């Protein structure tokens, strides 16, 4: 294999940044991901991660929640203001409310410690599949004052203002728009979006999406709840 072919092979592999202050966990996760064909770089805290991200591009981040200084939740929430790179949170806390807090911060998935390494790989692959999904057959549409281009996964007001969406939020919007005006159950949306169908996962993502598309989240006009059934989205053609 020549140098060009080798570089192309490396570029085709997912690039993952693992952020954890525990040296042992960081090394174990890194080694296992490398054994499963990921390219891995590690960082010991949020500051180290930010410095690393100035020099490298990543397909996804694995972030420990309980880090000294800036926590994984704080880092994820801050990151969401700047870019939509997928984030998988690792934590020793496994309660539903802790998971919801992680999703509200903008995480794409959540894995409690101790975890089975194979599950970490499976969840990362699921995140990357969601990122790779294309929506070429779906035409851009309008939700309130926002224009949404399914291929780009981004909201814009047709002028200067833009709203960043996470991969899960963009996939949720695509899923709802694919059957605009029709009720879709939480289980159905979770399956289409390839996310955990557990308690409140879709609800949290809907809440995050509403904050971005609705003027009044307490009285939503476009992304509506149908009690006992699920959600529906009202859109307009451009």
C-alpha positions as CSV (number, residue, x, y, z in Angstrom):
1,X,0.0,0.0,0.0
2,X,1.5,3.4,-1.0
3,X,1.3,6.5,1.1
4,X,-1.7,8.0,-0.8
5,X,-3.7,4.8,-0.3
6,X,-2.8,4.6,3.3
7,X,-3.9,8.2,3.9
8,X,-7.2,7.5,2.1
9,X,-7.8,4.5,4.3
10,X,-7.1,6.6,7.4
11,X,-9.4,9.4,6.2
12,X,-12.2,6.8,5.7
13,X,-12.2,5.7,9.3
14,X,-14.2,7.6,11.9
15,X,-12.2,10.1,13.9
16,X,-13.1,10.1,17.6
17,X,-12.0,12.4,20.5
18,X,-12.2,10.7,23.9
19,X,-12.4,13.2,26.8
20,X,-12.0,11.8,30.3
21,X,-9.9,12.8,33.3
22,X,-9.5,9.1,34.4
23,X,-6.3,7.9,32.7
24,X,-7.4,4.2,33.0
25,X,-10.8,4.7,31.4
26,X,-9.3,7.0,28.7
27,X,-6.7,4.4,27.8
28,X,-9.2,1.5,27.8
29,X,-11.8,3.3,25.6
30,X,-9.1,4.5,23.3
31,X,-7.6,1.0,22.9
32,X,-10.9,-0.7,22.3
33,X,-12.1,1.9,19.7
34,X,-8.8,1.6,17.9
35,X,-9.2,-2.2,17.8
36,X,-12.6,-1.6,16.2
37,X,-11.3,0.5,13.3
38,X,-11.7,4.0,14.8
39,X,-9.0,6.7,14.7
40,X,-8.7,8.0,18.3
41,X,-7.2,11.0,20.0
42,X,-7.7,11.6,23.7
43,X,-8.0,14.7,26.0
44,X,-7.9,14.8,29.8
45,X,-10.4,17.7,30.3
46,X,-12.5,20.2,28.5
47,X,-9.7,22.7,28.0
48,X,-7.4,20.1,26.6
49,X,-10.3,19.0,24.2
50,X,-10.8,22.6,23.0
51,X,-7.1,22.9,22.2
52,X,-7.1,19.6,20.4
53,X,-10.2,20.5,18.3
54,X,-8.4,23.6,17.0
55,X,-5.9,21.2,15.2
56,X,-8.0,18.2,14.3
57,X,-11.5,17.5,12.9
58,X,-13.6,14.7,14.5
59,X,-16.7,12.7,13.5
60,X,-17.8,12.3,17.2
61,X,-16.8,13.0,20.8
62,X,-17.0,10.6,23.8
63,X,-17.2,12.8,26.8
64,X,-17.1,12.0,30.5
65,X,-19.7,13.9,32.5
66,X,-17.8,14.1,35.9
67,X,-14.7,16.0,35.0
68,X,-13.0,18.5,37.3
69,X,-13.4,22.2,36.3
70,X,-15.7,22.3,33.4
71,X,-18.0,19.3,33.5
72,X,-18.9,17.2,30.5
73,X,-22.4,18.6,30.6
74,X,-21.1,22.2,30.6
75,X,-18.7,21.4,27.8
76,X,-21.4,19.8,25.7
77,X,-23.8,22.7,26.2
78,X,-21.1,25.2,25.3
79,X,-20.1,23.2,22.3
80,X,-23.7,23.2,21.0
81,X,-23.5,27.0,20.7
82,X,-20.7,26.6,18.2
83,X,-21.1,23.4,16.2
84,X,-23.2,20.2,15.9
85,X,-20.5,17.5,16.2
86,X,-22.2,14.4,17.7
87,X,-21.5,13.8,21.5
88,X,-21.8,10.5,23.4
89,X,-21.7,11.1,27.2
90,X,-20.2,8.7,29.7
91,X,-21.2,8.9,33.3
92,X,-21.3,6.9,36.5
93,X,-24.9,8.2,37.0
94,X,-27.6,6.1,35.4
95,X,-30.8,7.6,36.6
96,X,-33.5,8.8,34.1
97,X,-33.2,12.4,35.3
98,X,-29.4,12.4,34.7
99,X,-29.9,11.0,31.2
100,X,-32.5,13.7,30.5
101,X,-30.1,16.4,31.8
102,X,-27.4,15.1,29.3
103,X,-29.8,15.1,26.4
104,X,-31.0,18.6,27.3
105,X,-27.4,19.8,27.3
106,X,-27.3,18.6,23.6
107,X,-25.8,15.1,23.8
108,X,-26.8,12.7,21.1
109,X,-26.6,9.6,23.4
110,X,-25.7,8.6,26.9
111,X,-24.0,5.6,28.3
112,X,-23.7,4.9,32.1
113,X,-20.6,3.4,33.6
114,X,-19.7,0.6,33.9
115,X,-20.5,-0.2,30.3
116,X,-19.8,-3.1,27.9
117,X,-17.2,-1.9,25.4
118,X,-19.2,-3.5,22.6
119,X,-22.2,-1.3,23.5
120,X,-20.0,1.8,23.3
121,X,-18.9,0.8,19.7
122,X,-22.5,0.0,18.8
123,X,-23.8,3.4,20.0
124,X,-21.0,5.3,18.3
125,X,-21.8,3.5,15.0
126,X,-25.5,4.4,15.4
127,X,-24.6,8.0,15.9
128,X,-22.4,8.0,12.8
129,X,-25.1,6.3,10.8
130,X,-27.5,9.1,11.7
131,X,-24.9,11.7,10.7
132,X,-24.5,10.0,7.3
133,X,-28.2,9.8,6.5
134,X,-29.1,11.9,3.6
135,X,-32.4,13.4,2.7
136,X,-31.9,14.1,-1.0
137,X,-35.5,13.1,-1.9
138,X,-37.0,15.6,0.6
139,X,-37.5,19.1,-0.6
140,X,-36.7,22.2,1.6
141,X,-39.7,23.4,3.6
142,X,-40.8,26.2,5.9
143,X,-41.7,26.0,9.6
144,X,-42.9,29.3,10.8
145,X,-40.3,31.9,9.9
146,X,-37.6,29.2,9.5
147,X,-36.5,27.5,6.3
148,X,-35.2,24.0,6.6
149,X,-33.0,22.3,4.1
150,X,-33.0,18.5,4.8
151,X,-29.7,18.0,3.0
152,X,-27.9,20.5,5.2
153,X,-29.8,19.9,8.4
154,X,-29.8,23.6,9.2
155,X,-32.5,26.2,9.9
156,X,-32.3,29.7,8.4
157,X,-34.7,32.6,8.2
158,X,-33.9,33.3,4.6
159,X,-31.6,36.2,5.5
160,X,-28.8,36.3,8.0
161,X,-29.9,34.3,11.0
162,X,-29.3,30.6,11.3
163,X,-30.1,27.9,13.9
164,X,-27.7,25.0,14.5
165,X,-29.4,21.6,14.9
166,X,-27.8,18.5,16.4
167,X,-28.0,15.4,14.2
168,X,-30.8,14.0,16.3
169,X,-32.8,17.3,16.1
170,X,-32.3,17.4,12.3
171,X,-33.3,13.8,11.9
172,X,-36.4,14.3,14.1
173,X,-37.4,17.3,12.0
174,X,-37.0,15.2,8.8
175,X,-39.0,12.4,10.3
176,X,-41.9,14.6,11.3
177,X,-41.8,16.4,8.0
178,X,-41.9,13.2,6.1
179,X,-45.5,12.8,7.4
180,X,-46.4,16.4,7.9
181,X,-49.7,17.0,9.5
182,X,-49.9,13.3,10.7
183,X,-49.4,12.1,14.3
184,X,-46.2,10.1,14.8
185,X,-45.7,8.1,18.0
186,X,-42.6,8.4,20.2
187,X,-41.6,4.8,19.5
188,X,-41.9,5.4,15.7
189,X,-39.8,8.5,15.9
190,X,-37.2,6.8,18.0
191,X,-36.9,4.0,15.5
192,X,-36.6,6.3,12.5
193,X,-34.1,8.6,14.3
194,X,-32.2,5.6,15.5
195,X,-32.2,6.7,19.2
196,X,-33.0,5.1,22.5
197,X,-36.8,4.6,22.8
198,X,-36.6,4.8,26.6
199,X,-38.5,7.1,28.8
200,X,-38.5,10.8,27.7
201,X,-35.8,10.6,25.1
202,X,-38.0,11.8,22.2
203,X,-39.8,14.2,24.6
204,X,-36.5,15.9,25.4
205,X,-35.5,16.2,21.7
206,X,-38.9,17.6,20.9
207,X,-38.5,20.2,23.6
208,X,-35.1,21.2,22.3
209,X,-36.4,21.5,18.8
210,X,-39.4,23.6,19.9
211,X,-37.1,26.1,21.5
212,X,-35.5,26.6,18.1
213,X,-38.6,26.8,15.8
214,X,-41.4,28.1,18.0
215,X,-42.0,31.7,19.1
216,X,-44.0,30.5,22.1
217,X,-43.0,27.0,23.3
218,X,-45.9,27.0,25.8
219,X,-48.4,27.3,22.9
220,X,-46.6,25.7,19.9
221,X,-48.1,26.3,16.5
222,X,-46.0,24.0,14.4
223,X,-44.6,21.1,16.5
224,X,-47.6,20.0,18.4
225,X,-48.3,17.3,21.0
226,X,-51.2,15.0,20.5
227,X,-51.9,13.7,24.0
228,X,-51.6,9.9,24.4
229,X,-50.5,9.5,20.7
230,X,-47.3,11.5,19.9
231,X,-46.4,14.5,17.9
232,X,-47.2,16.2,14.6
233,X,-45.5,18.9,12.6
234,X,-47.1,21.5,10.4
235,X,-45.0,22.8,7.5
236,X,-45.3,25.0,4.4
237,X,-43.7,24.4,1.0
238,X,-41.2,26.9,-0.1
